[in-house]
Amino acid sequence: MSYLLIHPEDLENLLTMEDAVKAVDLAYGGAAKFPVIAAPRRRVHSPAGVRLSTFPGGVPQLGVIGVTEHAEVVKHEQAVQHYEHREHQVSLLHDGETAELLAV
């Protein structure tokens, strides 16, 4: 099994703003044609206040599907949330036809 391990700094200046806007447009267009490829954010909470958020989705035209997740410690003070710690996001990218892990 082989996949790309991509660090945040590897993504810097990878796309122009124009290319990024085109990619987002492509993703929304794909979700409109095949809505089950996108799902709402899901969150679970631990008793200690750790919240794990997951963001699943894919782009059919690019043949990819995946999920991004991140965890944070959330404290509530009336109607305001405070974040004592926010961890880095982790994304998993899979081939949309074979399920092969392509990148982390």
C-alpha angles and dihedrals in degrees: 000000000000131000139157118265104207123190122204092251089057088065097054112117090355093127134028117234088252091055091047092052090049091051092050090048090051091050094050091046090052092049090051091054095041107022097180090070089074127055134179121265112275124210133190126185132210122215088251092060100260111145120198115198124193127193113193125187148113147208111240093195090058094042095236137124130177152131138250121206138180137174131214139172107243125193120187123217108181105299095343127091121212122197113215091179135006119192125210119272119253121204128194118199121196135184106260093221106036101026089230113157106246105175146358 
